[in-house]
Amino acid sequence: MAGLASGDWQHSLRVGQRCRLFIRAASLGGVESLIEHRCTFEGPDSTAPKDMVRLSIGLENPADLVADLEQALERAAKEDR
């Protein structure tokens, strides 16, 4: 992402919060698409990179998922300004 400093965990968290189709949850083997800010789910002792967002793709229309991610990235970027 242009203009995003490495390690910006707050931006990564906002992207997940702005998704409409992706559900914010850890993968439990279901068929729905999920997004998680791994560090948040694991807590303060997490070894995951703080700016990492993990996706689990389900059965939704791929074009809808791409559109959802694009709008979430755009919204989060506007909030960073």
C-alpha positions as CSV (number, residue, x, y, z in Angstrom):
1,M,0.0,0.0,0.0
2,A,1.4,3.4,-1.0
3,G,2.1,5.6,2.0
4,L,1.8,2.9,4.6
5,A,4.7,2.6,6.9
6,S,5.8,-0.9,7.7
7,G,4.4,-1.9,11.1
8,D,1.3,0.2,11.1
9,W,-0.8,-2.1,13.1
10,Q,-3.6,0.4,13.6
11,H,-4.2,0.7,9.9
12,S,-4.3,-3.1,9.6
13,L,-6.8,-3.3,12.4
14,R,-9.0,-0.6,10.7
15,V,-9.0,-2.5,7.4
16,G,-10.5,-5.5,9.2
17,Q,-13.1,-3.3,10.9
18,R,-14.2,-1.7,7.7
19,C,-14.9,-5.0,5.8
20,R,-18.6,-5.7,5.2
21,L,-18.6,-9.2,3.8
22,F,-15.6,-10.6,5.7
23,I,-16.4,-11.6,9.3
24,R,-13.8,-10.6,11.9
25,A,-13.0,-13.9,13.5
26,A,-10.3,-16.7,13.6
27,S,-10.8,-19.5,11.2
28,L,-12.9,-22.3,12.6
29,G,-13.3,-24.4,9.5
30,G,-16.6,-22.8,8.3
31,V,-17.5,-21.7,4.7
32,E,-17.7,-18.0,5.3
33,S,-14.8,-15.6,4.5
34,L,-13.0,-14.3,7.6
35,I,-10.5,-11.6,8.3
36,E,-8.5,-11.3,11.5
37,H,-5.8,-9.1,12.9
38,R,-3.9,-12.0,14.2
39,C,-2.0,-10.1,16.9
40,T,-5.2,-8.9,18.4
41,F,-6.7,-12.4,18.6
42,E,-3.5,-13.9,20.1
43,G,-2.9,-11.1,22.7
44,P,0.2,-9.3,23.9
45,D,2.4,-12.4,23.6
46,S,1.7,-12.9,19.9
47,T,4.6,-13.6,17.6
48,A,2.6,-12.6,14.6
49,P,3.6,-9.3,12.8
50,K,1.5,-6.5,14.3
51,D,0.6,-5.2,10.8
52,M,-0.5,-8.6,9.5
53,V,-4.1,-9.3,8.5
54,R,-5.0,-12.9,7.9
55,L,-7.7,-13.8,5.4
56,S,-9.7,-17.1,5.1
57,I,-11.6,-17.2,1.9
58,G,-15.0,-18.9,1.9
59,L,-17.8,-19.5,-0.6
60,E,-18.8,-15.9,-1.4
61,N,-18.5,-14.5,-4.9
62,P,-14.8,-13.7,-5.5
63,A,-15.6,-10.3,-7.1
64,D,-17.7,-9.4,-4.1
65,L,-14.8,-10.2,-1.7
66,V,-12.3,-8.2,-3.8
67,A,-14.7,-5.3,-3.8
68,D,-15.1,-5.5,-0.1
69,L,-11.4,-5.5,0.5
70,E,-10.9,-2.6,-1.8
71,Q,-13.5,-0.5,-0.1
72,A,-12.1,-1.4,3.4
73,L,-8.6,-0.4,2.3
74,E,-9.8,2.9,0.8
75,R,-11.8,3.7,3.9
76,A,-9.0,2.9,6.3
77,A,-6.5,4.9,4.2
78,K,-8.8,8.0,4.3
79,E,-8.9,7.7,8.1
80,D,-5.1,7.7,8.1
81,R,-4.9,11.1,6.5
